[in-house]
């Protein structure tokens, strides 16, 4: 039985089959910020045969069905809670730790490897942006989503349509995605040089884990929470 079509969006595939995110990561297809592209578009941009990739998805889906969290089965409130308790909590802990690591490694080895200074600068700017971004979601957008789902009539929001804060969050996700791509380039895909000390190696490992968590985090918002909330608002408007 055919599970996927080449006109399926990348985000929808990973939303319904979370385990397949690994396959997209292996070929560097962005399924979070780039989740609205179709499988065909995403493959062609990476020089991949769409039909061959579709076959691989089919095979892997059969071996490893959607055993991880099925985002489609969650209420908007449950999904917002999950994102806060999982990904936001991770960032609140990990961002300060990584700030110290990139700063320390740049101070110790920056003279020998100038790219470490740029890695520090890119990450510190990203960390500051994400800290503000999390507050906007936790104090403004997510409470609006919860209120919307709990209401029998369309609430009046100070921001107007829910599309307004969602569009802003998606733009900030795009900016974070560009910073993550820059970090991957600067670190040579998180590959340590032979002379790297343990702290340097630990930093690269932590940055790679951070990138992977961000991919899942943004995917859950861009391709599940935000579209679901906007669809519910539109349902109220047209009812």
C-alpha positions in Angstrom: 0.0 0.0 0.0 1.3 3.5 -0.9 1.8 5.6 2.2 3.2 8.7 0.6 3.0 10.8 -2.6 5.6 13.2 -4.0 3.2 16.1 -3.5 3.0 15.4 0.2 4.7 18.1 2.2 7.8 17.3 4.1 6.4 18.6 7.4 3.2 16.4 7.1 5.3 13.3 6.5 7.4 13.9 9.7 4.3 15.0 11.6 2.6 11.6 11.0 5.8 9.5 11.0 8.2 11.2 13.4 10.8 8.4 13.2 11.3 9.3 9.5 12.9 12.6 10.6 16.2 10.7 10.7 16.0 9.9 7.0 15.5 13.6 6.1 18.4 14.6 8.4 20.7 12.1 6.7 20.2 13.9 3.3 20.0 17.4 4.9 16.4 18.0 4.0 14.9 20.7 6.3 11.6 19.4 7.6 11.0 22.1 10.2 11.3 25.6 8.6 11.2 24.0 5.2 8.3 21.7 6.1 5.8 23.3 3.7 7.8 22.2 0.6 6.6 19.0 -1.2 8.7 15.9 -1.2 9.4 16.5 -4.8 10.5 20.1 -4.3 12.7 19.2 -1.4 14.4 16.3 -3.1 15.1 18.3 -6.3 16.7 21.1 -4.3 19.1 18.6 -2.9 19.7 16.7 -6.2 17.9 13.6 -5.0 15.7 11.4 -7.1 12.2 12.0 -5.6 10.9 8.6 -6.6 13.9 6.8 -5.2 13.6 8.7 -1.9 9.8 8.0 -1.8 10.6 4.3 -2.1 13.0 4.6 0.8 10.4 6.4 2.9 7.9 3.7 2.1 10.3 1.0 3.2 11.3 2.7 6.4 7.8 3.5 7.3 6.9 -0.2 7.0 9.8 -1.1 9.2 9.4 1.7 11.7 5.8 3.0 11.8 4.8 6.0 13.7 5.8 4.7 17.1 7.0 8.0 18.4 4.6 10.8 19.4 1.8 11.2 16.9 1.3 14.9 16.8 -2.0 14.5 14.9 -3.5 12.8 17.9 -2.8 15.6 20.4 -5.1 18.5 21.3 -3.6 21.9 20.7 -3.3 22.4 24.5 -1.5 19.1 24.9 0.9 19.8 22.1 1.7 23.3 23.5 2.3 21.8 26.9 4.5 19.1 25.4 6.6 21.7 23.5 7.0 23.8 26.6 7.8 20.9 28.9 10.2 19.2 26.5 11.8 21.6 24.1 11.5 24.9 26.0 12.7 23.3 29.2 15.7 21.8 27.3 16.6 25.3 25.9 16.2 27.0 29.2 18.9 24.6 30.6 21.1 24.1 27.6 21.4 27.6 26.2 23.3 28.9 29.3 25.5 25.8 29.3 26.4 26.2 25.7 27.0 29.9 26.1 29.7 29.1 28.6 31.2 26.4 26.4 31.5 28.4 23.2 32.9 31.3 25.1 35.5 29.2 26.9 36.6 27.3 23.8 36.9 30.6 21.8 39.0 32.1 24.6 41.4 29.2 24.8 41.7 28.2 21.1 40.5 31.3 19.2 44.0 32.4 18.3 44.8 29.0 16.8 41.4 28.6 15.1 39.6 31.9 14.3 36.4 30.2 13.3 35.8 29.5 17.0 35.4 33.2 17.5 32.7 33.3 14.8 31.0 30.2 16.3 30.9 32.0 19.6 29.4 35.1 18.1 26.8 33.3 16.0 25.7 31.2 19.0 25.5 34.0 21.5 23.3 36.0 19.1 21.1 33.0 18.5 20.8 32.2 22.2 19.7 35.8 22.9 17.1 35.7 20.2 15.8 32.3 21.3 15.5 33.4 24.9 13.2 36.3 23.8 11.4 34.0 21.4 10.6 31.5 24.1 9.1 34.2 26.3 6.9 35.4 23.5 5.5 31.9 23.0 5.1 31.1 26.7 3.6 34.4 27.7 1.6 35.4 24.6 1.1 32.8 21.8 0.7 29.5 23.7 -1.9 31.1 26.2 -3.8 32.4 23.2 -3.8 28.9 21.7 -5.1 27.3 24.9 -7.8 30.0 25.3 -8.9 29.5 21.7 -9.3 25.7 22.2 -11.1 26.1 25.5 -13.6 28.6 24.0 -17.1 28.1 22.5 -16.9 31.3 20.6 -14.0 33.1 19.0 -12.2 35.2 21.7 -11.0 38.7 20.9 -7.2 38.8 21.0 -5.1 41.9 21.5 -3.0 40.9 18.5 -5.9 40.6 16.2 -5.9 37.4 14.2 -3.8 34.5 15.4 -2.0 34.6 12.1 -0.1 37.8 13.2 1.9 36.3 16.1 2.3 33.0 14.2 3.8 34.7 11.2 6.2 36.5 13.6 7.3 33.2 15.2 7.8 31.6 11.9 10.0 34.4 10.7 12.1 34.0 13.9 12.2 30.2 13.3 13.6 30.9 9.8 16.3 33.2 11.3 17.2 30.5 13.8 17.4 28.0 11.0 19.9 30.1 9.1 22.0 30.5 12.3 22.0 26.7 12.8 23.1 26.2 9.2 25.9 28.7 9.7 27.1 26.8 12.9 27.1 23.5 10.9 29.2 25.1 8.2 31.6 26.7 10.7 32.1 23.5 12.6 32.6 21.3 9.4 29.5 19.3 10.3 30.5 19.3 14.0 33.7 17.5 13.2 36.5 18.2 15.7 40.1 18.7 14.5 42.6 16.1 15.6 44.1 18.5 18.1 40.8 19.4 19.8 40.6 19.1 23.6 37.8 17.4 25.4 36.0 20.7 26.0 36.1 21.5 22.3 34.8 18.0 21.4 32.1 18.3 24.1 31.0 21.7 22.7 30.6 20.2 19.2 28.6 17.3 20.5 26.4 19.6 22.5 25.9 21.9 19.4 24.9 19.0 17.3 22.4 17.8 19.9 21.0 21.3 20.1 20.5 21.5 16.4 18.7 18.2 16.4 16.4 19.3 19.2 15.7 22.6 17.4 14.7 20.7 14.3 12.1 18.7 16.2 11.0 21.7 18.2 10.4 24.0 15.2 8.8 21.1 13.2 6.2 20.6 16.0 5.3 24.2 16.0 5.4 25.1 12.3 3.8 21.9 11.0 1.4 20.9 13.7 0.7 23.5 16.4 0.5 26.6 14.3 -1.6 25.2 11.4 -3.9 23.5 13.9 -4.5 26.7 15.8 -5.0 28.8 12.6 -7.5 26.2 11.3 -9.5 26.3 14.5 -9.6 30.1 14.4 -10.9 30.0 10.8 -13.5 27.4 11.8 -14.8 29.9 14.4 -14.8 32.7 11.9 -16.7 30.8 9.3 -19.2 29.0 11.7 
